[in-house]
Amino acid sequence: MAERETIAAIATGLVDSGIGIIRISGREAVEIGDRVFRSPSGKKVLQKLESHRFYYGYVVEYKEQKEDQESDEIIDEVMVVAMRAPRSFTGEDTVEIQCHGGVFVMKKILGAVLSAGAGMAEPGEFTKRAFLNGRIDLTKAEAVMDMIQSQNEFSLRSSMKQLRGGLMEKIRELRSKILHENAFIEAALDDPENFSLEEYGEGLKEKLKVILQEIENLLQTANDGRLMKEGIRTVIVGKPNAGKSSFMNFLVGEERAIVTEVAGTTRDVLRESVRLGDICFHITDTAGIRETEDVVEKIGVDRARSCVEDADLVLYVVDGSVCLDENDRKIISVLKDKQFIVLLNKSDLENVVTGSDLQDFISENLPGGERRNIVKTSAKEGDGLEEFLETVKSLLFQGEIKQSNEVVITSVRHKEALQEAYHSLILVEKSVQEGMPEDFYTIDLMNAFSALGKIIGEDVEDDLVEEIFSRFCIGK
């Protein structure tokens, strides 16, 4: 921060709109704002005005040496608010200029502010300053970006819960419990006359069970949280002409993919995102999987197999009017380690394959002989959507999508840190069971303490902080 004490950026989107906001933050924010803001009477007044109140006036072109104030070139009429530190988002002096929302106007005002002495803000720098100045922890900083990118009610609610400190409080509570046990051990080792470790191990095991269960509860929310926040990476597979593209068009609500009677129409992958109820699907329609000598179609089949590897959910579309064959066996072999739903399509036609036939065929060809979810659909008639959505909820969300006030883990970074802490505490538990000396416990206890600290930013490397905030938009 020393190199660029005061920064500025356009805080609203770079699109023509009713209102735009230019934000200035740093030690000289008010002084710089005063260089470009004029009262209705043409006076420099910003440094004299009350904090946290809006004032009407004009933004003018900045000229470094100018004696005649009457020659000010007005850029726009604006509302300005100055927020004195520490009562601002960044914890620093902050000025926000609300102007007309034309892109040219906003850039013109930002140019005047930069000419007056501010530096251009980097992506996420305002939020990073809030974190570095202790206004927010790292979970709240990440929640800001999550809220901006929210695509559904669940994502918005979980972001707000995290922004209000729900996850931070839970992590600090866990760290406090771990630190208490570590402090007691170290005190007993330094002062055995006043602190006894006799039978301490058994008591520690009971406390560890509670902490481990709390971490496990958080981890159990991670998969649901990620899927609801980011959406379900969904891949549609099947033989050529099974109705894959028709089903994608049905979900999307428009003719996104070409549909013909000719098998093998789809040669490449097609991607589209759609929200159905509370669930967002990132759908990939793939080439029909079959043995082929066509070079282009073969590339499409290889890409289909590759897409399956990265999918959260695979939709295996089966044409109910066509007998199952060797190509279906190959498709099932590709799906052996994936979560998938079988769509028995073309229910509007006379079927030669029943749900029972399909279930038996899958059980015969899938390792373990597992039974799978089969949904009858007709992409042409639009049948089966409700049952499909209920099946998705049952398969991926244990039958329901929770909208509770509980803390939910939606970040892969948070999940990995929790797993690291959990593993360290398991090692402590193992040391107790094996009768190891108490000073061995402190190593893994502090490893768990540090792992949890990564989540809230109290034990995190600078490179990670830079990486997190680099994902933010400029002006936030």
Rosetta blueprint (number, residue, H / E / L):
1 M L
2 A L
3 E L
4 R L
5 E L
6 T E
7 I E
8 A E
9 A E
10 I E
11 A L
12 T L
13 G L
14 L L
15 V L
16 D L
17 S E
18 G E
19 I E
20 G E
21 I E
22 I E
23 R E
24 I E
25 S E
26 G E
27 R L
28 E L
29 A H
30 V H
31 E H
32 I H
33 G H
34 D H
35 R H
36 V H
37 F E
38 R E
39 S L
40 P L
41 S L
42 G L
43 K L
44 K L
45 V L
46 L H
47 Q H
48 K H
49 L L
50 E L
51 S L
52 H L
53 R L
54 F E
55 Y E
56 Y E
57 G E
58 Y E
59 V E
60 V E
61 E L
62 Y L
63 K L
64 E L
65 Q L
66 K L
67 E L
68 D L
69 Q H
70 E H
71 S H
72 D L
73 E L
74 I E
75 I E
76 D E
77 E E
78 V E
79 M E
80 V E
81 V E
82 A E
83 M E
84 R L
85 A L
86 P L
87 R L
88 S L
89 F L
90 T L
91 G L
92 E L
93 D L
94 T E
95 V E
96 E E
97 I E
98 Q E
99 C E
100 H E
101 G E
102 G L
103 V H
104 F H
105 V H
106 M H
107 K H
108 K H
109 I H
110 L H
111 G H
112 A H
113 V H
114 L H
115 S H
116 A L
117 G L
118 A L
119 G E
120 M E
121 A L
122 E L
123 P L
124 G L
125 E H
126 F H
127 T H
128 K H
129 R H
130 A H
131 F H
132 L H
133 N L
134 G L
135 R L
136 I L
137 D L
138 L H
139 T H
140 K H
141 A H
142 E H
143 A H
144 V H
145 M H
146 D H
147 M H
148 I H
149 Q L
150 S L
151 Q L
152 N L
153 E H
154 F H
155 S H
156 L H
157 R H
158 S H
159 S H
160 M H
161 K H
162 Q H
163 L H
164 R L
165 G L
166 G H
167 L H
168 M H
169 E H
170 K H
171 I H
172 R H
173 E H
174 L H
175 R H
176 S H
177 K H
178 I H
179 L H
180 H H
181 E H
182 N H
183 A H
184 F H
185 I H
186 E H
187 A H
188 A H
189 L H
190 D H
191 D L
192 P L
193 E L
194 N L
195 F L
196 S L
197 L L
198 E L
199 E L
200 Y H
201 G H
202 E H
203 G H
204 L H
205 K H
206 E H
207 K H
208 L H
209 K H
210 V H
211 I H
212 L H
213 Q H
214 E H
215 I H
216 E H
217 N H
218 L H
219 L H
220 Q H
221 T L
222 A H
223 N H
224 D H
225 G H
226 R H
227 L H
228 M H
229 K H
230 E H
231 G L
232 I E
233 R E
234 T E
235 V E
236 I E
237 V E
238 G E
239 K L
240 P L
241 N L
242 A L
243 G L
244 K H
245 S H
246 S H
247 F H
248 M H
249 N H
250 F H
251 L H
252 V H
253 G L
254 E L
255 E L
256 R L
257 A L
258 I L
259 V L
260 T L
261 E L
262 V L
263 A L
264 G L
265 T L
266 T L
267 R L
268 D L
269 V L
270 L E
271 R E
272 E E
273 S E
274 V E
275 R E
276 L E
277 G L
278 D L
279 I E
280 C E
281 F E
282 H E
283 I E
284 T E
285 D E
286 T L
287 A L
288 G L
289 I L
290 R L
291 E L
292 T L
293 E L
294 D L
295 V H
296 V H
297 E H
298 K H
299 I H
300 G H
301 V H
302 D H
303 R H
304 A H
305 R H
306 S H
307 C H
308 V H
309 E H
310 D L
311 A L
312 D L
313 L E
314 V E
315 L E
316 Y E
317 V E
318 V E
319 D E
320 G L
321 S L
322 V L
323 C L
324 L L
325 D L
326 E H
327 N H
328 D H
329 R H
330 K H
331 I H
332 I H
333 S H
334 V H
335 L L
336 K L
337 D L
338 K L
339 Q L
340 F E
341 I E
342 V E
343 L E
344 L E
345 N E
346 K L
347 S L
348 D L
349 L L
350 E L
351 N L
352 V L
353 V L
354 T L
355 G H
356 S H
357 D H
358 L H
359 Q H
360 D H
361 F H
362 I H
363 S H
364 E H
365 N H
366 L L
367 P L
368 G L
369 G L
370 E L
371 R L
372 R L
373 N L
374 I E
375 V E
376 K E
377 T L
378 S E
379 A L
380 K L
381 E L
382 G L
383 D E
384 G L
385 L H
386 E H
387 E H
388 F H
389 L H
390 E H
391 T H
392 V H
393 K H
394 S H
395 L H
396 L H
397 F L
398 Q L
399 G L
400 E L
401 I L
402 K L
403 Q L
404 S L
405 N L
406 E L
407 V L
408 V L
409 I L
410 T L
411 S L
412 V H
413 R H
414 H H
415 K H
416 E H
417 A H
418 L H
419 Q H
420 E H
421 A H
422 Y H
423 H H
424 S H
425 L H
426 I H
427 L H
428 V H
429 E H
430 K H
431 S H
432 V H
433 Q H
434 E L
435 G L
436 M L
437 P L
438 E H
439 D H
440 F H
441 Y H
442 T H
443 I H
444 D H
445 L H
446 M H
447 N H
448 A H
449 F H
450 S H
451 A H
452 L H
453 G H
454 K H
455 I H
456 I H
457 G L
458 E L
459 D L
460 V L
461 E L
462 D H
463 D H
464 L H
465 V H
466 E H
467 E H
468 I H
469 F H
470 S H
471 R L
472 F L
473 C L
474 I L
475 G L
476 K L
